[in-house]
C-alpha cells in the first residue's frame, strides 16, 4: 500500500450479470492493497466474493422473480420490472442490512452500485460517506449529452440540444414513476428528507466513479463529483481459468462473445456462426453459462466453447463480435480489437453508439440475417481505420488501468464539497 494507512470499506453490491467481475475486481484490489473490506452481496455472488479475501455477508432478502428484460417490449413494463427487481424492490432490505453493518463495523467509506440505492440511504442516514460505482458508461442525465439507455449518438446544434433535453426528461420521468415514492418511503424510515428524482440519491455520493475511460464516453457537463477512473478488465471466475488454444491456421481469428446472462440470444449466436461459415476466417464462439454450447451448430471453420478467458483469447484475435456489454467492449478495445456489435438491451445500445461514433467498429441489428452479419465482419476486417481507432481507444484504456486512478480515488478519504441536495 506504499505506506498509506489501511481503511475499512463496506461494499454493497447486487448481481447485475456482467457487472459482477468488474465490481468484485474493485473489492479484490482493495484487499490486495491491504485494506479491510466487508461485502454485502446477493447470495449468487457469495462464492466469488469470498475468493477476493473480503468478509462476505449475503443480503438477508433474496431477489424475487427473475428479471426477464429480454421478454419485455413495453417501455413502461420494462421500467416497472427493473425498479421492482433492482431499485425500489430491494431498497428497504438493503438499507436495513447496510445500517446494521455500519453499526457493527464502523467503516470509513461505503461503496455501492447504482442497484443498491438502499445502501446509499443507510450511509447517508448514518453520515458515513459513500461512493457509487458505475461499471459502464455514465447513466445519469448530463446536459450536453444524449441520455443513457437510448443508444443515441450526439447531435449538434439547437435541435440536438432540444432532443437531448426532451429525451433526458422522458427517461427520468419513466424511472421516477416506479422508484421515487418507494425510495422516499425508505428515506423517511431512516429520518431523511424527500428527493425529487432517483438521480438525486446518486448525486449525494461523495464520488461517482465511472469505470470507463473518458475517451470512450460522450462529452457533457458532468457533476463535479464524477470521476472517470478506467475499467476493470477482469474475466469472470467461470472463465478466468479455462485453457484456451486457438484453432489451427493463419486466417483472421474472430472471437464471438455475447451476454453472460440469458437474453434469449441462442438464435443470434447461431446466425453469427452461420455468418462465420461464409467467410475466410477462423471463429471461436463462446456461449457463456446461460447457453449450452451444443445448441449452436458450428461451421467447419469455427469452434463453439462454453467460455474462454478474454485476455488470452484476444491476443490471438483480429475482431470481436459481441452484444455490446461494457466489459467485453472494454477488453476488446484494450487489446486493440475492432468490434461488430449486435446490441440486445440494457446499456448495450449506448456502448454500440460509442463504438460507432469513435470509429472502432460497426453496429448490426440483433435480428440481422447471417449474410448481413458476415458483410459487417468482412467490412471491419478489410478496413484498417476500424483497427486504428480501436488501438487509439485501447491506449487510453490501458493508460487509465495502469494509473490506478480508481484506487487513488477510493483511498483519498478527505471529504469533498457536499453535493447539492434536492429542495
Secondary structure, DSSP 8 states (H G I E B T S, - for coil): -TT----EEEEE----TTHHHHHHHHHHHHHHTT-EEEEEE-GGGHHHHHTTT-EEEE-SS---S---GGG---HHHHHHHHIIIIIHHHHHHHHHHHHHHHHHH--SEEEEETT-HHHHHHHHHTT--EEEEESSS--S--BTS--TTS------HHHHHHHHHHHHHHHHHHHHHHHHHHHHHHHHHTT----SSHHHHHHTSSEEEE-S-TTTS---B--TTEEE--------HHHHT------SSSS-EEEEE--SS--S-HHHHHHHHHHHTTSSSEEEEE--TTS-GGGS---TTEEEES---HHHHTTT-SEEEE---HHHHHHHHHTT-EEEE---STTHHHHHHHHHHTTSEEE--TT--HHHHHHHHHHHHH-HHHHHHHHHHHHHHHHHHHHTHHHHHHH--S---------
